[in-house]
């Protein structure tokens, strides 16, 4: 019976030591808590930043209307956008990510947006599939035309 008591004492002491170590680790995390308190103080300046970013994005055009050929289009790889002009003065934008395997479409010709990976083609009017293997259309993106400038909306 004394063996059980000794075991209980040893296990209790070990448990107390473990609790002390965990408590020390928990206090080590306090600076993290303080660091997480700092970003809210910076947020007011950041909240004014998005307004500046929106203004900056409004001032920066994606393209000039003259850059987009009638009956064709242009792929903007960095923005993952393709802009088309199906008919004179009508501009459309779609994601440049092919719905088949996620490749970026590469060209616009013969009134289709063309993916180089597996040959999928999409209609410049509405992004619908003109030739598979893609089974889903390209998602339409919102753009605005301000005079001769095309901007992402």
N, C-alpha and C positions, 0 to 999 in steps of 0.2 A: 504494500500500500504506500510505503514511503517512496517507491520508485515513481509511482504516478504523481505524487506530490512534487518530486524533484523535476520530473518532465514538465509539469504544469508551470513550475517556477521558471525553468529554462525557456520554455516557449513564451511565457509572458514577458520575460526580459528581452527576448529576441523581438517580440512584437512591439515592445516599447521602443527599442532601438530603431526598428523600421519606421515607426511613427515619427521619431525624431528626424530621421533622414528625409522622410516625405515632407515634413513641416519645413525643413530647411530648403528643400527644392521649391516648395510653394512660395516661400518668401523671395526666392530668387526670381520668380516670375513677376514681382511687383514692378520693376522698371518697364516691363512690357506693357503693363496696364497703364503706366504713366505715358509711355510712348503712344499708346493708342488714344490717349486723351488729347495729344497734340494735334492730330489731323483735323478734328472738329474746329479748332481755333484757326486753322488755315482754310477751312471750307468757305468762309465768307469771301475771301479773295478768289478762291477757285470758282465760286458761284458767279462771280462777275466775269471770270475767264471764259466760260462757255458762251456768254453773250458776245464777247470779243471774237471768239472762234466762229460763231454764227455770222457775225458781221464780216469776218475775214473770208468765210466760205461764200458769202453772198458776193463779195467783191472779186473773188477769183472764179473765173469762168472755166468750165470743163473744156469747152471748145467754142470756136466761132461757127456760126451756121454755115459759112462757106467751106469749113473743113469737112462737112458731112455731105458726100455726094448724093444727088437725087437718085433714088432707086438703089442705094447702097448704104454704107455706114462705116463706122470706125470703132475699133476695139480700144478701150483704155485699160490696159493690163493692170496698172497700179491700183485703179479704182474698182477693178473687176466689173466694169460696165461696158456695154456696147450700145452706141447711139446710132439709130438709123433714120433715114429720111425716105419713107415709102413713096411719097409724092411731094411735089414742090411745096415747101413751107410747112410740112407736117413732120414733126420729129418725135421719135419714140425711143425709149431706153429700156434695156433689159439687163439682167445679170449676165455676166460673161462666163459664168460657171455652168458647164454642160450638165444637164440633169442625168446623163447616163453614168459617167464615171468621175465627175468632178473636175475634169480638165478645163482649162481656160480656152474659150473659143478663140480662133486666130484671125479669121478673115471674114469679110462680108463681100460676096460677089453673086451675080445672077439672082439677086433678090432673096438670098439666103445668108444666114449667119452660120459659119462653118466651123466645126470642131475637128481638129487635126488628129485626135486620138483614135477614134473609131468610125469617123465619117458621118456623124450626125449632122443634120442640117435643120435650121429653124427659119421660119418665115419672118421677114423683116417687118411685116405689118403688125403681127400680134405675138411673136415669139413661139407660135405653135410648131410642132414637129413637122417638118417637110420630108425628112428622110431619117430613119432609125439608124442605130439601135435605141436611141433615146426614146423614152415612152411618155415623158412629161414635157410641157412647154417651158421655156425660159421665163422666169418671174419678171414681171414688168417693174421698172423702177420709175420713180417720179422725177421729172425734170421740169425746169421752167425755161422759157425762151424770153430773154430781155433784149429787145432790139436784135442785134446780131450775135448775142452771147447765149450759150447754152450752159445752164447751171443745174447741179443736183438740187432737188427741192428738199 
